[in-house]
Amino acid sequence: MIQRILPAASFGGSITLPGDKSISHRYAMIASIAEGDTRISNYSTGADCHSTLGCIAALGVPVEGQGTEYIIHGKGLDGLSAPERDLDAGNSGSTIRMLSGILAGQRFNSRIFGDESLSRRPMQRIMKPLTEMGAHVAAREDKFPPLEIRGGKLRPIEYPLPVPSAQVKTCVLFAGLYAEGETSVTEPVRSRDHTEIALREFGADLVVDRGRIAVKGRPKLTGRDLTVPSDLSSAAFFLVAALLVPHSRVSIRGVGLNPTRSALLDFLAGMGARIRIPDLESAHGELVGEIVAEHSPVRGGTIEGGLTAALIDEIPVLAVLGAASEEGITIKDAGELRIKETDRIRTIVENMRSMGIQAEELADGLVVPGRQRFRAAELDSFGDHRIAMAFAVAALAADGESVIHGAEAASVSFPGFWDVLSGCAEFHN
């Protein structure tokens, strides 16, 4: 699919965005092993989260609903059944990594695979702790999907995460639900804590203390009625568009503002962006609020260390903002970007250069000088949803019509992205 984008004269409106991918995945997975029904509203419309629904349905869990409203008829910890076919995670690293923790505790064998992109993403980070817990996990070349998981009795472990990863943390905690005793994960840097919040909501016995998260095995999890907040990572594209395009103001309602995710807003505010939160409340343990952003010049900055881990999904669009900032942007400690849907360091730099933007590729990051102007260009999503959406934002600030090839990639996380984007943009005549 080819998407043509004209430069925008202004960008604004009051919008509501799809449900948060990270929370949608977790609610669905935990609901499948809870007892009783869970009703989920504003479930993510992204393909990744529907891969999760497909996998739990294949494990014998009845799933009813459509669009953004679903009922999951939980089967309890021991109620899943052996799938009749291989489980298909599609393009979703979240699905394969987190669900593997649940599969490791089953009394049956399973095989989970993904598309061509996912099949190139290494899985040793989950294979190691699951093996320590007593699971048998085989992989292509000992690291790539498909994963063959021989479930069984698991033992609790204390696992120090080598690098921050909410997905690996979740995998271990999910496996810990099936182990007798206490399983713990210690984080070098705090990562998003949606799993901890969701497990508590469903009734798990979980303790968090100074970077150590411990869960007691064999809990009774109970179905709930839940609403997924709108996705802050999706909101990032619209916030940056409003900051970049003159005469712009955008309001985004019902956004998840979990403190482990709101580093984005702190970073933007630190750059001098005009962003405010006029409304804030708590729902199901998650903070939810409205975000308002207005066009404003920004200074630039550096993303490194723990901040990189906190902003890993937003780095493509922040790199776009950095090119137009006063001082530019430097991104370090982001080697994980090379094993996302694409090598995002390379694809960011390649598209930047297509638009006439200077950008230097580092081994674990990139440097984008500031005070640059975007030229209209032919761009490529490389099959990566965040690259497609980030450079759609860049195209709004270009000097003519740009073209994005592979624009359908946006549907992985945000099927309605192009409609919402064009609805907010007033284009030059």
N, C-alpha and C positions, 0 to 999 in steps of 0.2 A: 504494500500500500504506500502510495506517495501522498504526502501532505504538503500543501503549499501555504506559506505563511507570509502575509504582508506586514510591514512595519506598523506599529500601533501609535496613534496620536494620543491615546489615553487608555487606561486599564482600570476597571473598577466594578463595583457592584456588591451585593450581599449574597453570599453563596453558602451552601452546605455541601460538604464533600463526603465521599464514601467512608464506610467504617474502616478503622485501623486494621491493617493486615496482621500485625503482630498479635494483637489482642484477639482477632477473629480466629486465627489458627489455634491459639491456646484454649479459648472457650470451647471450640468444637472438639478438640482432642480430650480435654478433661471431661466434657459432657458425655463423651462416648463411654467412659469408664466410671461415671457416676451412676447412682441409683435413681431411677425416675426420669422425668422429662425436664429438659432444659429448653427454654424458649429464648432465642437470640434475635434481637432487633438490630437493624443497621449493620448486618453482617457484610463484610467486604464483598464487593462485586468483582474483585480481581480474580484472574484465572488461578493464581497460586492457592488462594483460600478455597477455591472450588476443587482443586486437587486434593486438599485435605478432606473435604466432605466426601469425595469419591472413595478415598482410601478407607475412611471409617465405615462407610456403607458396605464396602467389600469385606470388611471384618465382621459383618453381621449386625451392624447398628442401624436401625431404621432412622432415616433422615427424611423429614417432610418439609416442604416449603419451596419458595422460589424468590428470585430477586434478592431482597435484603432481609427477609423474614424466614426463620427456620425453627423447626422443633426437632430436637435430637432426643430419641428415646434411649436413654442410657442403659447399658447392660451390666453395670457394676464392674469392679476390678477384674473379676474372673469370668465375665460374660462374653468376651469376644470369641469369635469362632475363626477357624482356619480359612483363609481366603481361597476361593476356587481358582483364582488366577493371580498373576503377579500384581503387586500394588503399584500404581502409576502416580508418581509424584510430579509429573510434568516438568515444569521449569523451576519448581519450588524447593530451594535448599532448606527452607524452614520446615516443610513437610517431611522430607527424608531424614533430616537430622533430629528433629524433636520426636517424631513418631517412632523412630528407632528405639528410643528409650522405653516406650510402652511395649513395642514388639518383643524387646529382650526379655520381658517378664512373662510372656505367654507360654503355654504348654504345647505350642505347635510351632512349626517352622514357617517362615515367610520369606518372600523375596520382593524387594522394593527397588524400582528403577526410575529413571527420568528421561527427559528429552536429550538431544545431542549436547546442548549446553550444560545441563546438569551432570551429564555423564563425564564431563571433563573436570568436575569440581572435587577436590580431594576430601576424603571422609575419615582420615586417621584420627582427627581430633575427637570424634565420637567413638570410634572403634576401640581406642585405648582404654577409656574408662569402662566401657561396657564389657570388655574382655576381663578387666580387673574384677568386675562384679560377678563374673562367671558365665557370661553369655558367649556364644560362639558366633562370630561375625566374619564372614568371608567377603572379599571384594575383588573386582577385576584389578589385576596387578597389585593386589594388597592395599589399594587405596581408593579406587574409583567405583562409582555405581556401575552395575546393580550391586546391592548388598543382599547377601543371604544370611538371615538371622535365625539361629536355632535357639528358640526360647527355652526357659526353664527356671529353676530356682536360683534366685540372685542373692548375693551377700552384700551387706552395706559396706560402703567405703568412705574414706575421707579423701576428697579429690581436690588438689590445688590446681586451678586452671592455669596452664602455661601462658596463655594470652587471654585477654577479655573476650568473651563470646557468650551472648545471651542464649544462643541456640545450643551450644554445648552444655552450658549450665542447665538448661531446661531438659535436655536429653538425660542427664545424670539424675536430676530430681525426679523426672517421670519414672525412670528405672527404679529409683529409691522407693517409690510407692509400692513396689513389689518385693522389696527386701525386708526381712525381719530385722528390726532394730532401726538405728538412725543413720541416714546417709547425708553427707555434707559436701558442699562445694565451697571453696575459698577463692575469692576473686582478687586478682592483683589490682584491678581498677573496677569501680562499680559499673555494671552494665544495666541495661533496661530491666526493670523488675516486674514486668507484667505477669510472669509465671508465678512469682511469689504472691502477688495480689490475687490472682485467679485461684490458685490452690487454696488460699485462705477462704475465699468466697464460697468455694465448694465444700469446705469443711476439713481440709487437711490440717494436721498439727505441724506447724512450720515456725522456726525461730531464726531470726536474722540478727547477727551480732558482729559488728565491726568487720564486714566483708565476708563473714562465714554464714552460709545459708544451710540450715539443717532441716530435714524432713523425716518424720517417723513413718515407717512402713506400715502397710496394711490398713490405711485409714478407711472410714466410711465416707465416701463422697456423695453428696446429695444434689440432685438437679436444681437449677435456679432459673429465674426470669432475669435476663440480662440485656443491656443495651450497649453496643459497641460505640465508643466515641469516634468522631471523625479523625482521619489519619493526619497527624502532624507532618509526616514525611511528604504526603501529597500536598498539604497546605504550603509547604516550603516553596513549591514552584510558583504559586500565586502570590505569595508574599514577596518573593524576589522580583516577579514581574511588576508589581506595584512600585517597588523601590526603584526599578530601572527606568520605567516609562514615565515621562513627564505628565503632570495633571492627573495623577492616579491616586485612587483610594479604594481599598478592598476590605470588606468585612467578612470573616469566615466564622460561622457559628458552630457550636458544639464540638470543638476540637479537643482531643485528648492532650492534656498538659501535664502528664506525668513528669515529676522532677528529673527522672533519669533520661527523659527525652527532650526536656525544655532547654537543654544547652544550646539548641538552635536559636531560640529567642534571646538568650543571654549573649550569644556571640553577635547576633545582628545588632542588638542594642549597643554592645561595646564598639561596634563599627560606626555608631552614630545614626542607625536607622530609626525612623519614626514608627515605632511599634508600641501598641498598648493593649492591655487586656481589661476591658471595662466590666467583664462579668466572669465569675469563677465559682464553681461548686464541685461537690464530691458526688460521684455516682459509682456504686459497686467497688469502692476502694480507689477508683481512678479520679484524678482531677480533670474537670471538663470546663471549657470556657470559650469566650468569643475573642478573636484576635482581629485587630484593626491595624492595617499598614498603609502608609502614605509615601508618595514619592519623596525621596530625600537623598542628598549626596552622602556617601559612606566613605570611611577612611581606608578600610582594608584591614588585614591582620594575618596572624599565623595560627594554624591549626596543627597541634602536635600533642604527643603523649596521650593522656587520658581523654583529652578533648577530641582527638581523632576518633577514638573508639565511640564516643558519644555522638559524633556527627557523621559516621561512616556512610550512611545512606544519603545524606544531604550534600556531600562533597561535590558531586557533579554540578549542581545548580549554584552552590557557593563559589565554585571556580568561575562560573559565568559572571556572577556579581563582582568577583574580585577584579576581572578585567576592566570593568567600568569604574572601579573604586579609585580613590586618590592615590593610595599607596600600594595597591595590588594585594595578592594573597599568596602565602606560602603554605604548603601542606606537606607535613612530614609524618613518619611512622604509620603510613597508610598502605603498607605492603599487601594487606588483605584485599585492597581494591583490585589487585591483579587476578584474584580467583573468584570474582563475582560473575555475573552473567557473561560479562566480557572482561578483558583486562581494562578496567575503567581508567587507569592512568593513561594508557596508550590511546584509548578512544576519545577521552576528553581532549588530549593534546592534538590529536589528528583533526578533530572537528574545529578546535580553536584555530588551528593554522589555516583550515579551509576558509574561515571567516576573517582572515587577515590579522589574527590575534597572536602576538608573541607568547609562547608558552614553552617552558623547559621541563622535560621529563626527568624525574629523579628515580633512583632505584625504588624508593618507597614513598614517592609523592610527586609533587610538581610545584613549579613556581610560575605565577602569572603576574607580570607587571601591570600596574594600573594605568588609568587615563588612556585607555584604548577604545577604539570605535569598531563596532561589528560591521563587517561587510556582508551583503547578501551572498549566499553560497548554496551549493548542493551539499547536503549533510547526510550522514548515515547513522541510523540507530544502532547498527551492528547487532540487531536483535535484542537490545538491552533497553528495558522500559525507562530506566532513569536517565540514560543518555538521550533517548528520544524526547523526553519531557524537558530536560535541562536545555537542550538546544532549540526546542520550541520557544522557550523563554528568551534565549539569546536572539532568535530570529525576530521577535517583536521589537527589538532595539536596533535592528540592522537598517541599512540604507536602501533596501529594496526587497523584492520578493525572494524568499529562501524556499528551498525544497528539502524535505526530510524523507529519505528512502527508508523503508522498513518501519513506517510510523505505527503499524499495527502492534508493535512491541509494547506500546503504552498499556494495552489491555491486560497485560500480566498483573498490574496492580490497580489500574484505573481505566476501565473500558470507556467511560464517558469523558475522558480527559479533553479530547479535541473539541467536543461540543461546549464544555464549560469554558475552555480557554477562549474560543471565538465569541461566546456570549459575553465575556468580560471585556473584550478588546473593541475599541472604536478605532477602525483602521483609517489611515490617510486616504483621501480621495485621489 
